[in-house]
Amino acid sequence: MNEIETIYQKSSSSGTWFCEDYIKLPNRATSYGDGLFETMVWSQDNIRFFEKHLKRLSEGMEFLGMDASMINSEELISLLKKTIPGERKRIRWTVFRAGAGKYTPEESAVIQLLQIAPATVVSEIKRYTDVSRNVQLFANPWSKYKTLNALPYIIANKEKSERGLDEMILLDHRGYISEASIANIFWVKSGTYFTPALTCGCIDGVSRQVLIDYLNSSEIPLEVGEFKLDELHTAEQVVVTNSSGVSYLERFKDRMFSTKPIEFLKLIFD
């Protein structure tokens, strides 16, 4: 089975989605990374946490000056219900600016791509973790969105593979914990959950938002802030979250963590 089974696209001029596995070149996605994407889970004939994905995408489009009114969420769900009813799939929704121009965009219309692939199963336990030697993140007004410039994560994951690690922790340029190689990070100490603030350059992950909402609504202590790496040396559990689910870190340097599943996480991300 191919990693990507089906690709749909919708141009700025077409009224409906059509199945096509190539895009016209040049375009502003490949030339300038002028776009955004959302990676989502399709299950039980719906996109998990879809409203949060839609909100983040729409806010990112507005920040970049793209026409968010071109997004039709009901049409998207209808397409997926007809195409993959009852299945569990990984959906990547890419939105990039249409038209020409160089660094200065000439229009706000967008082209959309849907990549439908087998659902990703994350490793429940990641045994070996270290800090990236090559990547430092910088907070800016767009760092919380998933833009088409993913070079920091490509470099981090290449380093992770070369060093034989299961996970990589990324710091910001000041030395504060930011996130994992493709996920947000949380840790637990004495019943309190901790996670980096967006000021540390991390992506405002949908799973991060869902977990923060759950902790707050359940009145479970949570601290969102700027934390140095020493925090992990006294943590009891460390989890990383992304659209595919939750993984538990077992070891960071000489520190061992509990990998006992947290029951409410299983309920949230099942």
DRENDODREN-768769 format. One line per field, with one value per residue: residue number from 1; x, y, z of N, C-alpha, C in turn. Coordinates in Angstrom, 3 decimals. Example, Ala and Ser with C-alpha at 12.3 -4.5 7.8 and 13.67 -1.06 7.14 Angstrom:
num: (1, 2)
n.east: (13.190, 12.850)
n.north: (-5.690, -2.250)
n.up: (7.800, 7.080)
ca.east: (12.300, 13.670)
ca.north: (-4.500, -1.060)
ca.up: (7.800, 7.140)
c.east: (13.200, 12.900)
c.north: (-3.300, 0.030)
c.up: (7.800, 7.870)
***
This chain:
num: (1, 2, 3, 4, 5, 6, 7, 8, 9, 10, 11, 12, 13, 14, 15, 16, 17, 18, 19, 20, 21, 22, 23, 24, 25, 26, 27, 28, 29, 30, 31, 32, 33, 34, 35, 36, 37, 38, 39, 40, 41, 42, 43, 44, 45, 46, 47, 48, 49, 50, 51, 52, 53, 54, 55, 56, 57, 58, 59, 60, 61, 62, 63, 64, 65, 66, 67, 68, 69, 70, 71, 72, 73, 74, 75, 76, 77, 78, 79, 80, 81, 82, 83, 84, 85, 86, 87, 88, 89, 90, 91, 92, 93, 94, 95, 96, 97, 98, 99, 100, 101, 102, 103, 104, 105, 106, 107, 108, 109, 110, 111, 112, 113, 114, 115, 116, 117, 118, 119, 120, 121, 122, 123, 124, 125, 126, 127, 128, 129, 130, 131, 132, 133, 134, 135, 136, 137, 138, 139, 140, 141, 142, 143, 144, 145, 146, 147, 148, 149, 150, 151, 152, 153, 154, 155, 156, 157, 158, 159, 160, 161, 162, 163, 164, 165, 166, 167, 168, 169, 170, 171, 172, 173, 174, 175, 176, 177, 178, 179, 180, 181, 182, 183, 184, 185, 186, 187, 188, 189, 190, 191, 192, 193, 194, 195, 196, 197, 198, 199, 200, 201, 202, 203, 204, 205, 206, 207, 208, 209, 210, 211, 212, 213, 214, 215, 216, 217, 218, 219, 220, 221, 222, 223, 224, 225, 226, 227, 228, 229, 230, 231, 232, 233, 234, 235, 236, 237, 238, 239, 240, 241, 242, 243, 244, 245, 246, 247, 248, 249, 250, 251, 252, 253, 254, 255, 256, 257, 258, 259, 260, 261, 262, 263, 264, 265, 266, 267, 268, 269, 270)
n.east: (0.852, 0.586, 2.032, 0.577, -2.638, -4.646, -5.054, -6.611, -7.556, -8.329, -8.757, -8.260, -10.166, -11.900, -15.024, -15.418, -13.940, -11.382, -9.923, -6.542, -3.121, -0.992, 0.423, 0.329, 3.306, 5.358, 4.503, 3.218, 3.566, 5.738, 7.678, 7.881, 6.965, 4.494, 2.091, -0.087, -0.723, -2.753, -2.665, -4.654, -6.947, -9.113, -11.970, -14.679, -16.388, -15.846, -13.742, -11.386, -11.421, -12.083, -13.084, -11.158, -8.911, -9.876, -10.229, -7.568, -6.380, -7.895, -7.304, -4.562, -4.597, -5.837, -3.895, -1.835, -2.992, -4.717, -7.649, -9.928, -12.576, -12.831, -12.642, -14.490, -15.881, -17.976, -18.307, -15.872, -16.026, -18.193, -17.103, -15.147, -16.753, -18.054, -15.915, -14.225, -15.877, -16.562, -13.929, -10.597, -8.342, -5.426, -5.329, -4.020, -4.292, -3.610, -3.129, -2.447, -1.254, -2.723, -1.856, 0.671, 3.613, 6.387, 8.156, 6.231, 2.881, 0.282, -2.401, -5.193, -6.533, -6.772, -5.247, -6.129, -5.114, -5.735, -4.461, -4.802, -4.168, -3.048, -3.934, -1.780, 0.002, 1.103, 4.095, 3.702, 5.502, 8.461, 11.757, 14.407, 15.678, 16.896, 18.390, 18.154, 21.025, 21.297, 19.145, 17.407, 14.597, 12.563, 10.360, 7.697, 5.160, 3.916, 4.785, 3.239, 1.523, 1.049, 3.095, 4.255, 6.957, 8.936, 11.505, 13.050, 12.027, 12.505, 15.320, 15.730, 14.539, 16.087, 18.517, 17.719, 17.291, 19.886, 21.282, 20.178, 17.934, 14.689, 13.105, 13.257, 14.108, 13.347, 14.763, 14.189, 15.810, 16.766, 17.187, 15.017, 12.626, 10.865, 9.375, 8.730, 10.162, 8.185, 5.934, 4.001, 4.958, 4.439, 4.789, 4.743, 4.595, 4.239, 1.431, 0.846, 0.571, 2.740, 3.600, 5.253, 4.961, 3.577, 5.343, 7.766, 8.189, 6.915, 4.644, 1.159, -0.325, -3.125, -3.820, -2.470, -4.006, -6.444, -5.777, -4.971, -7.423, -8.916, -7.563, -7.904, -10.746, -11.230, -10.125, -7.520, -4.279, -2.292, 0.503, 1.484, 4.205, 7.548, 10.215, 13.244, 15.625, 16.271, 13.927, 12.948, 14.518, 13.469, 10.963, 8.123, 6.568, 6.609, 5.043, 4.382, 2.492, 0.573, -1.349, -1.753, -1.819, -0.726, 2.446, 4.659, 7.555, 10.383, 12.998, 15.279, 18.364, 20.008, 17.738, 14.887, 11.499, 8.086, 6.045, 3.481, 0.218, -1.864, -5.076, -7.114, -5.981, -6.051, -8.772, -9.298, -7.787, -8.327)
n.north: (-1.191, 2.187, 5.084, 7.396, 7.257, 8.552, 11.644, 14.713, 17.814, 21.303, 24.014, 27.600, 28.458, 26.362, 24.817, 22.553, 19.678, 17.735, 14.689, 14.365, 13.812, 15.551, 18.845, 22.090, 23.613, 26.582, 27.163, 28.898, 27.466, 25.671, 27.485, 29.525, 28.593, 29.472, 29.021, 26.850, 23.983, 21.269, 18.384, 15.617, 13.340, 11.043, 9.500, 7.369, 8.563, 11.294, 14.177, 14.103, 16.353, 18.488, 21.152, 22.622, 22.271, 23.580, 26.179, 26.940, 26.794, 28.717, 31.062, 31.218, 31.583, 34.078, 35.630, 35.443, 36.752, 35.441, 34.282, 33.299, 32.687, 30.944, 28.436, 25.589, 23.818, 21.976, 20.903, 19.615, 17.578, 16.170, 15.197, 13.401, 11.592, 10.355, 9.265, 7.740, 6.150, 5.094, 4.363, 4.581, 7.103, 9.042, 12.425, 14.956, 18.319, 20.773, 24.195, 26.668, 29.790, 31.033, 32.057, 34.309, 36.281, 37.458, 37.794, 39.469, 38.930, 38.551, 38.047, 36.838, 34.484, 30.856, 27.599, 24.249, 21.172, 17.728, 15.027, 11.668, 9.047, 5.907, 5.621, 6.873, 5.099, 5.807, 5.254, 3.793, 3.980, 5.818, 5.252, 6.339, 9.545, 12.777, 16.080, 18.289, 19.044, 20.651, 22.299, 25.223, 26.950, 29.804, 32.162, 33.742, 35.786, 33.881, 31.387, 29.614, 28.412, 25.813, 26.010, 25.888, 25.861, 23.719, 23.193, 23.280, 21.026, 18.961, 18.925, 18.352, 15.799, 14.323, 14.438, 13.066, 10.475, 9.850, 9.770, 7.638, 7.856, 7.873, 10.022, 13.605, 16.525, 19.887, 23.061, 26.578, 29.584, 30.729, 28.769, 27.600, 24.958, 23.867, 22.102, 18.726, 16.635, 16.246, 16.952, 18.304, 18.860, 17.619, 17.448, 15.819, 16.568, 15.826, 15.725, 17.969, 19.331, 20.368, 22.533, 23.994, 27.520, 29.395, 31.388, 30.233, 29.328, 27.054, 25.014, 25.635, 23.131, 21.082, 18.841, 19.591, 21.846, 20.556, 18.914, 20.838, 22.181, 20.084, 19.585, 22.035, 22.208, 20.047, 20.803, 20.098, 20.665, 22.898, 24.279, 26.651, 27.835, 29.258, 27.156, 25.800, 23.226, 21.697, 21.123, 18.698, 16.819, 16.349, 15.476, 13.287, 11.921, 12.097, 13.208, 13.217, 14.836, 14.669, 14.972, 12.298, 10.994, 9.991, 9.650, 8.121, 9.181, 7.309, 7.575, 10.207, 11.260, 10.435, 10.131, 8.327, 7.790, 7.269, 5.104, 4.372, 4.142, 7.026, 7.344, 9.200, 10.296, 8.192, 8.052, 10.522, 10.512, 8.173)
n.up: (0.000, -0.877, 0.696, 0.343, -0.671, -2.158, -3.843, -3.747, -5.238, -5.217, -7.135, -7.349, -9.071, -9.583, -8.791, -7.338, -5.645, -7.220, -8.414, -8.619, -9.082, -9.397, -9.474, -10.941, -12.060, -12.108, -8.635, -5.728, -3.448, -3.778, -4.605, -2.653, -0.224, 0.550, 2.311, 4.276, 6.413, 7.633, 9.578, 10.013, 11.660, 10.295, 11.327, 12.180, 10.366, 10.508, 11.097, 13.568, 16.267, 14.603, 14.557, 15.922, 14.272, 12.000, 12.949, 13.595, 11.055, 9.631, 11.082, 10.571, 7.792, 7.618, 8.876, 6.985, 4.928, 3.195, 1.476, 3.553, 3.265, 1.193, 2.139, 2.613, 4.869, 5.201, 2.652, 2.386, 4.382, 3.349, 0.947, 1.951, 3.323, 1.201, -0.128, 1.613, 3.427, 6.743, 7.255, 8.727, 8.521, 7.640, 7.121, 5.190, 4.831, 2.715, 2.120, -0.115, -1.481, -4.432, -7.818, -9.190, -8.913, -6.912, -4.031, -3.103, -2.731, -5.207, -5.075, -3.078, -3.257, -2.997, -3.433, -2.829, -1.365, -0.764, 0.899, 1.253, 3.359, 4.864, 8.319, 10.808, 13.265, 16.379, 18.313, 21.452, 23.549, 23.769, 23.846, 23.967, 24.356, 23.523, 23.473, 20.725, 18.834, 16.706, 16.105, 16.914, 18.052, 17.160, 18.409, 16.746, 15.134, 13.493, 14.190, 15.629, 13.870, 11.363, 8.972, 5.516, 5.617, 6.913, 7.682, 10.190, 11.534, 9.790, 9.801, 12.515, 12.758, 11.000, 12.360, 14.667, 13.651, 12.743, 15.140, 16.387, 18.024, 19.665, 20.120, 20.011, 21.710, 21.326, 21.800, 22.427, 21.174, 23.443, 25.227, 26.451, 26.931, 24.093, 22.211, 20.979, 18.359, 16.369, 17.725, 20.461, 23.910, 27.203, 30.760, 33.989, 37.413, 40.740, 40.508, 39.001, 35.756, 33.123, 30.430, 27.581, 26.839, 24.057, 23.516, 23.441, 20.947, 20.003, 18.054, 18.039, 18.747, 17.824, 19.380, 21.665, 22.398, 22.929, 25.104, 27.008, 27.342, 28.459, 30.898, 32.195, 32.356, 33.957, 36.256, 36.857, 37.972, 36.059, 34.458, 32.200, 30.569, 30.512, 30.529, 31.731, 30.780, 32.973, 34.261, 33.310, 34.530, 36.969, 36.506, 36.639, 34.760, 31.188, 28.322, 24.810, 22.311, 19.332, 16.260, 15.753, 18.168, 21.465, 23.014, 25.391, 27.017, 27.901, 28.826, 29.506, 28.953, 31.872, 33.316, 34.248, 33.327, 34.328, 32.415, 32.591, 31.351, 31.124, 32.124, 31.295, 29.024, 27.232, 26.790, 25.599, 23.200, 21.871)
ca.east: (0.000, 1.343, 1.815, -0.534, -3.532, -5.442, -4.842, -7.616, -7.208, -9.357, -8.057, -8.949, -11.258, -12.820, -16.067, -15.463, -12.708, -11.174, -8.838, -5.397, -1.937, 0.087, 0.015, 1.014, 4.517, 5.668, 3.419, 3.754, 3.918, 7.103, 8.614, 8.046, 6.372, 3.444, 0.892, -0.280, -1.326, -3.274, -2.656, -5.843, -7.371, -10.491, -12.449, -16.119, -16.972, -15.630, -12.359, -11.237, -11.082, -12.106, -13.303, -9.880, -8.100, -10.446, -9.953, -6.151, -6.136, -8.522, -6.520, -3.306, -4.881, -6.082, -2.613, -1.071, -3.729, -5.396, -9.102, -10.441, -13.942, -12.771, -12.670, -15.842, -15.685, -19.040, -17.982, -14.755, -16.531, -19.032, -16.196, -14.519, -17.788, -18.312, -14.689, -13.669, -16.856, -16.301, -12.500, -9.748, -7.298, -4.657, -5.643, -3.232, -5.005, -2.664, -3.731, -1.396, -1.732, -2.752, -1.317, 2.110, 4.284, 7.592, 7.946, 4.991, 1.749, -0.572, -3.801, -5.482, -7.184, -5.936, -5.372, -6.185, -4.781, -6.051, -3.720, -5.450, -3.211, -3.363, -3.779, -0.500, -0.056, 2.294, 4.672, 3.198, 6.647, 9.684, 12.703, 15.628, 15.410, 17.947, 18.144, 18.743, 22.258, 21.324, 17.951, 16.854, 13.385, 12.357, 8.952, 7.297, 3.701, 3.382, 5.387, 2.231, 0.798, 1.793, 3.371, 4.931, 8.387, 9.126, 12.926, 13.551, 11.596, 13.239, 16.688, 15.673, 14.248, 17.281, 19.453, 17.175, 17.572, 21.338, 21.752, 19.522, 17.009, 13.263, 12.495, 14.190, 13.548, 13.826, 14.787, 14.217, 17.145, 17.175, 17.420, 13.789, 11.995, 9.837, 8.516, 9.445, 10.517, 6.950, 4.849, 4.106, 5.451, 3.894, 5.355, 3.959, 5.309, 3.384, 0.049, 0.716, 1.038, 3.504, 3.858, 5.810, 4.105, 3.837, 6.484, 8.972, 8.314, 6.274, 3.389, -0.041, -0.901, -4.524, -3.840, -2.066, -5.181, -7.445, -5.326, -5.054, -8.848, -9.362, -6.972, -8.556, -12.139, -11.237, -9.462, -6.235, -3.288, -1.542, 1.322, 1.965, 5.197, 8.893, 10.892, 14.567, 15.728, 16.366, 12.597, 12.738, 15.296, 12.665, 9.616, 7.735, 6.146, 6.704, 4.285, 4.374, 1.192, 0.287, -2.656, -1.874, -2.041, 0.158, 3.539, 5.312, 9.012, 10.871, 14.299, 15.954, 19.705, 20.030, 16.465, 13.860, 10.144, 7.009, 5.328, 2.150, -0.758, -2.750, -6.391, -7.898, -5.382, -6.573, -10.146, -9.293, -7.147, -8.647)
ca.north: (0.000, 3.426, 5.961, 8.270, 6.501, 9.411, 13.081, 15.585, 19.216, 22.276, 25.221, 28.836, 28.690, 25.229, 24.850, 21.291, 18.909, 16.754, 13.759, 14.578, 13.614, 16.482, 20.253, 22.892, 24.338, 26.862, 27.630, 29.612, 26.498, 25.191, 28.598, 30.388, 28.036, 30.434, 28.263, 26.205, 22.661, 20.612, 16.923, 15.295, 11.944, 10.763, 8.316, 7.379, 9.480, 12.693, 14.526, 14.294, 17.725, 19.264, 22.580, 23.245, 22.327, 24.600, 27.491, 27.267, 27.048, 29.987, 32.149, 31.307, 32.170, 35.509, 36.270, 35.500, 37.517, 34.546, 34.364, 32.191, 32.358, 29.889, 27.162, 25.062, 22.628, 20.997, 20.245, 18.718, 16.414, 15.426, 14.473, 12.294, 10.587, 9.625, 8.626, 6.758, 5.954, 4.053, 4.034, 5.432, 7.569, 10.254, 13.436, 16.189, 19.375, 21.841, 25.377, 27.617, 30.939, 30.926, 33.204, 34.475, 37.221, 36.966, 37.840, 40.194, 38.215, 39.329, 37.762, 36.157, 33.200, 29.722, 26.250, 23.302, 19.772, 16.724, 13.769, 10.654, 7.964, 5.078, 6.298, 6.646, 4.583, 6.280, 4.354, 4.126, 4.334, 6.225, 4.860, 7.143, 10.942, 13.752, 17.431, 18.545, 19.842, 21.425, 23.123, 26.119, 27.560, 31.223, 32.553, 34.886, 35.789, 32.757, 30.104, 28.717, 27.756, 24.801, 26.579, 24.980, 25.860, 22.759, 22.837, 22.926, 19.687, 18.039, 18.834, 17.674, 14.380, 13.728, 14.265, 12.001, 9.200, 9.626, 9.495, 6.432, 8.233, 7.720, 11.352, 14.715, 17.712, 21.115, 24.244, 27.840, 30.162, 31.165, 27.581, 27.093, 23.830, 24.308, 20.989, 17.550, 16.735, 16.419, 16.908, 19.127, 18.109, 17.860, 16.589, 15.785, 16.538, 15.959, 15.953, 19.164, 19.200, 21.513, 22.545, 25.290, 28.554, 29.679, 32.307, 29.418, 28.978, 25.792, 25.058, 25.529, 21.884, 20.822, 17.943, 20.444, 22.618, 19.640, 18.488, 22.003, 22.375, 19.026, 19.810, 23.199, 21.901, 19.037, 21.432, 19.446, 21.750, 23.038, 25.485, 26.926, 28.881, 29.100, 26.235, 25.307, 21.787, 21.046, 20.680, 17.295, 15.947, 16.052, 15.079, 11.891, 11.416, 13.028, 12.734, 14.068, 14.716, 15.281, 14.577, 10.841, 10.457, 10.293, 8.731, 8.349, 9.081, 6.429, 8.007, 11.396, 11.152, 9.435, 10.172, 7.389, 8.253, 6.284, 4.991, 3.847, 4.953, 7.935, 6.897, 10.199, 10.480, 7.129, 8.405, 11.682, 10.293, 6.845)
ca.up: (0.000, -0.915, 1.839, -0.029, -1.545, -3.028, -3.723, -4.346, -5.187, -5.559, -7.537, -6.992, -10.024, -9.659, -7.776, -6.592, -5.547, -8.284, -8.098, -9.493, -8.250, -9.702, -9.462, -11.943, -11.647, -10.702, -7.771, -4.572, -2.401, -4.007, -4.794, -1.482, 0.987, 0.885, 2.625, 5.575, 6.311, 8.820, 9.550, 10.782, 11.708, 9.881, 12.034, 12.439, 9.387, 10.857, 11.417, 15.008, 16.686, 13.353, 14.787, 16.295, 13.046, 11.136, 13.552, 13.429, 9.638, 9.263, 11.677, 9.833, 6.488, 7.808, 9.158, 5.742, 3.927, 2.254, 1.537, 4.349, 2.853, 0.192, 2.845, 2.801, 5.703, 4.951, 1.384, 2.652, 5.108, 2.413, 0.037, 2.657, 3.604, -0.034, -0.610, 2.561, 4.508, 7.730, 7.370, 9.566, 7.623, 7.935, 6.115, 5.180, 4.114, 2.410, 1.510, -0.481, -2.242, -5.892, -8.539, -9.417, -8.027, -6.254, -2.585, -2.843, -3.327, -6.089, -4.810, -1.814, -3.531, -2.591, -3.982, -1.722, -1.635, 0.256, 0.763, 2.076, 3.552, 6.035, 9.606, 11.476, 14.634, 17.081, 19.309, 22.782, 24.385, 23.087, 24.887, 24.069, 24.014, 23.839, 22.971, 19.416, 18.792, 15.464, 15.887, 17.928, 17.526, 17.431, 18.417, 15.939, 15.045, 12.726, 14.594, 16.198, 12.784, 10.611, 7.659, 4.591, 5.917, 8.000, 7.737, 11.525, 11.917, 8.920, 10.324, 13.817, 12.587, 10.401, 13.473, 15.520, 12.987, 12.704, 16.501, 16.880, 19.093, 19.401, 20.197, 20.112, 22.343, 20.715, 22.659, 21.694, 21.094, 24.786, 26.035, 27.050, 26.250, 23.151, 21.797, 20.493, 16.940, 15.583, 18.702, 21.666, 25.063, 28.536, 31.790, 35.225, 38.696, 41.929, 40.110, 38.165, 34.373, 32.626, 28.982, 27.173, 26.269, 22.650, 23.452, 23.259, 19.536, 19.644, 17.312, 18.876, 18.261, 18.152, 20.536, 22.799, 22.795, 23.501, 26.426, 27.898, 27.641, 29.368, 32.214, 32.805, 32.679, 35.018, 37.402, 37.113, 37.937, 34.819, 34.311, 30.852, 30.770, 29.961, 31.443, 31.357, 30.602, 34.283, 34.663, 32.947, 35.414, 38.155, 36.074, 36.889, 33.460, 30.074, 27.162, 23.626, 21.661, 18.032, 15.745, 15.728, 19.503, 22.602, 23.323, 26.683, 26.991, 28.963, 29.355, 29.008, 29.517, 32.947, 34.036, 33.815, 33.598, 34.300, 31.143, 32.866, 30.612, 31.842, 31.666, 30.563, 27.714, 26.396, 26.449, 24.714, 21.907, 21.302)
c.east: (0.886, 1.047, 0.645, -1.400, -4.197, -5.083, -5.965, -7.082, -8.389, -8.649, -8.862, -10.137, -12.270, -13.827, -16.102, -14.076, -12.601, -9.930, -7.714, -4.141, -0.749, -0.467, 0.880, 2.213, 4.768, 4.415, 4.031, 4.051, 5.370, 8.109, 8.904, 7.518, 5.217, 2.129, 0.950, -0.777, -1.824, -3.190, -3.723, -6.135, -8.833, -10.927, -13.933, -16.813, -16.913, -14.145, -12.277, -10.749, -11.134, -12.262, -12.008, -8.927, -8.572, -10.140, -8.491, -5.825, -6.687, -7.751, -5.197, -3.496, -5.103, -4.780, -1.795, -1.784, -4.334, -6.897, -9.676, -11.869, -13.975, -12.779, -14.118, -15.730, -16.743, -18.788, -16.854, -15.221, -17.381, -18.184, -15.612, -15.531, -18.094, -17.110, -14.208, -14.644, -16.444, -14.848, -11.805, -8.528, -6.579, -4.905, -4.697, -3.935, -4.041, -3.381, -2.597, -1.941, -1.659, -2.045, 0.190, 2.683, 5.532, 7.357, 6.677, 3.826, 0.890, -2.054, -3.954, -6.178, -6.222, -6.216, -5.302, -5.833, -5.223, -5.253, -4.307, -4.529, -3.659, -3.103, -2.456, -0.734, 1.225, 2.800, 4.193, 4.324, 7.827, 10.816, 13.882, 15.386, 16.625, 17.561, 18.824, 19.983, 22.217, 20.190, 17.628, 15.668, 13.270, 10.863, 8.749, 5.779, 3.103, 3.935, 4.374, 1.435, 1.675, 1.977, 4.101, 6.444, 8.621, 10.589, 13.440, 13.209, 12.243, 14.650, 16.698, 15.430, 15.362, 18.326, 19.003, 17.489, 19.059, 21.887, 21.070, 18.569, 15.569, 12.528, 13.572, 13.470, 14.193, 13.721, 14.633, 15.611, 17.659, 17.457, 16.199, 13.245, 10.897, 8.870, 9.378, 9.604, 9.310, 5.747, 5.070, 4.474, 4.776, 4.675, 4.586, 4.895, 4.307, 1.953, -0.193, 1.296, 1.712, 3.625, 4.384, 4.753, 4.483, 4.992, 7.807, 9.093, 7.658, 5.022, 2.237, -0.836, -2.346, -4.624, -3.404, -3.261, -6.218, -7.054, -5.377, -6.506, -9.332, -8.830, -7.649, -9.990, -12.251, -10.576, -8.227, -5.157, -2.441, -0.760, 1.832, 2.961, 6.509, 9.736, 12.250, 14.587, 15.793, 15.024, 12.387, 13.485, 14.530, 11.234, 9.377, 7.294, 6.294, 5.945, 4.430, 3.097, 1.211, -1.028, -2.856, -2.093, -0.970, 1.227, 4.156, 6.820, 9.473, 12.140, 14.734, 17.293, 19.693, 18.715, 15.465, 12.489, 9.169, 6.348, 3.947, 1.118, -1.632, -4.154, -7.121, -7.289, -5.873, -7.990, -10.183, -8.845, -7.415, -9.268)
c.north: (1.239, 4.273, 6.899, 7.518, 7.391, 10.868, 13.806, 17.008, 20.074, 23.571, 26.453, 29.100, 27.551, 25.284, 23.623, 20.664, 17.959, 15.938, 13.936, 14.559, 14.457, 17.892, 21.023, 23.611, 25.496, 27.252, 28.201, 28.685, 26.058, 26.329, 29.350, 29.787, 28.869, 29.688, 27.622, 24.790, 22.202, 19.106, 16.439, 13.794, 11.857, 9.454, 8.474, 8.460, 10.947, 12.922, 14.819, 15.723, 18.708, 20.763, 23.294, 23.313, 23.478, 26.005, 27.885, 27.578, 28.404, 31.167, 32.331, 31.939, 33.677, 36.250, 36.443, 36.283, 36.658, 34.589, 33.149, 31.816, 31.267, 28.497, 26.762, 23.748, 21.565, 20.224, 19.235, 17.439, 15.543, 14.606, 13.242, 11.201, 9.743, 8.765, 7.502, 6.524, 4.825, 3.700, 4.972, 5.814, 8.783, 11.229, 14.615, 17.184, 20.541, 22.974, 26.342, 28.673, 30.666, 32.129, 33.244, 35.458, 36.616, 37.037, 38.600, 39.474, 39.135, 39.076, 36.999, 34.827, 32.049, 28.486, 25.290, 21.896, 18.908, 15.466, 12.779, 9.444, 7.086, 5.828, 5.903, 6.149, 5.003, 5.214, 4.756, 4.596, 4.697, 6.145, 5.815, 8.550, 11.796, 15.091, 17.601, 19.422, 20.861, 22.428, 23.950, 26.836, 29.022, 31.522, 33.775, 34.823, 34.605, 31.401, 29.128, 27.972, 26.713, 25.329, 25.561, 25.023, 24.980, 22.360, 22.528, 21.488, 18.620, 17.828, 18.078, 16.176, 13.639, 13.469, 13.126, 10.628, 8.874, 9.256, 8.276, 6.698, 7.969, 9.051, 12.389, 15.892, 18.946, 22.256, 25.491, 28.444, 30.650, 29.989, 27.054, 25.915, 24.359, 23.174, 19.789, 17.668, 16.876, 16.459, 17.959, 18.243, 18.584, 16.988, 16.791, 15.730, 16.775, 16.352, 17.178, 18.894, 20.504, 21.398, 23.921, 26.233, 28.771, 30.655, 31.561, 28.887, 27.688, 26.032, 24.912, 24.316, 21.706, 19.885, 18.671, 21.238, 21.744, 19.236, 19.645, 22.259, 21.347, 19.267, 20.975, 22.881, 20.894, 19.535, 20.641, 20.521, 21.722, 24.339, 25.562, 28.072, 28.587, 28.318, 25.812, 23.777, 21.036, 20.533, 19.195, 16.339, 15.605, 15.652, 13.612, 11.195, 12.505, 12.425, 13.730, 13.789, 15.350, 14.710, 13.067, 10.236, 10.866, 9.222, 9.123, 8.218, 8.233, 6.953, 9.310, 11.482, 10.081, 9.348, 9.203, 7.923, 7.078, 6.290, 4.359, 4.728, 5.803, 7.730, 7.958, 10.502, 9.415, 7.462, 9.550, 11.323, 8.918, 6.993)
c.up: (0.000, 0.312, 1.572, -1.024, -2.580, -2.776, -4.453, -4.311, -5.622, -5.886, -7.152, -7.897, -10.072, -8.522, -6.909, -6.531, -6.744, -7.955, -9.107, -8.642, -8.685, -9.685, -10.446, -11.332, -12.601, -9.929, -6.505, -3.394, -2.560, -4.115, -3.502, -0.176, 1.494, 1.171, 3.994, 5.350, 7.673, 8.607, 10.518, 10.724, 11.316, 10.527, 12.326, 11.615, 9.823, 11.101, 12.904, 15.309, 15.508, 13.596, 15.159, 15.098, 12.154, 11.660, 13.351, 11.965, 9.221, 9.820, 10.945, 8.468, 6.606, 8.092, 7.881, 4.646, 2.846, 2.498, 2.260, 3.971, 1.789, 0.826, 3.108, 3.559, 5.455, 3.661, 1.567, 3.346, 4.190, 1.446, 0.716, 3.000, 2.376, -0.439, 0.302, 3.721, 5.445, 7.929, 8.351, 8.737, 8.197, 6.796, 6.263, 4.261, 3.943, 1.689, 1.169, -1.431, -3.745, -6.511, -8.604, -8.421, -7.448, -4.753, -2.214, -3.505, -4.175, -5.842, -3.499, -2.001, -3.224, -3.430, -2.805, -2.208, -0.461, -0.051, 1.765, 2.154, 4.718, 7.326, 10.246, 12.898, 15.339, 18.047, 20.695, 23.693, 23.490, 24.102, 25.048, 23.516, 24.362, 23.234, 21.621, 19.554, 17.653, 15.305, 17.125, 17.299, 17.967, 17.381, 17.531, 15.761, 14.290, 13.173, 15.180, 15.137, 12.101, 9.189, 6.789, 4.736, 7.143, 8.170, 9.149, 11.923, 11.034, 9.450, 11.650, 13.657, 11.868, 11.482, 14.389, 14.947, 13.025, 14.079, 17.120, 18.029, 18.670, 19.443, 20.422, 20.753, 21.728, 21.715, 21.796, 21.799, 22.437, 25.713, 26.752, 26.237, 25.336, 22.807, 21.447, 18.977, 16.029, 16.520, 19.778, 22.849, 26.344, 29.512, 33.094, 36.421, 39.818, 41.564, 39.260, 36.778, 33.948, 31.106, 28.592, 26.618, 24.804, 22.475, 23.289, 21.830, 19.121, 18.812, 18.297, 18.402, 18.691, 19.349, 21.802, 23.306, 23.491, 24.914, 27.427, 28.297, 28.648, 30.778, 32.928, 33.223, 33.810, 36.294, 37.849, 36.997, 36.662, 34.854, 32.876, 30.960, 30.075, 30.963, 30.874, 31.363, 31.926, 34.762, 34.395, 33.864, 36.686, 37.798, 36.374, 35.603, 32.425, 28.897, 26.027, 22.846, 20.278, 17.520, 15.760, 17.107, 20.497, 22.718, 24.658, 26.495, 28.168, 29.623, 28.702, 29.712, 30.613, 33.713, 33.421, 34.234, 33.636, 32.920, 31.349, 32.162, 31.531, 31.283, 30.858, 29.194, 26.731, 25.927, 25.430, 23.304, 21.295, 19.915)
***
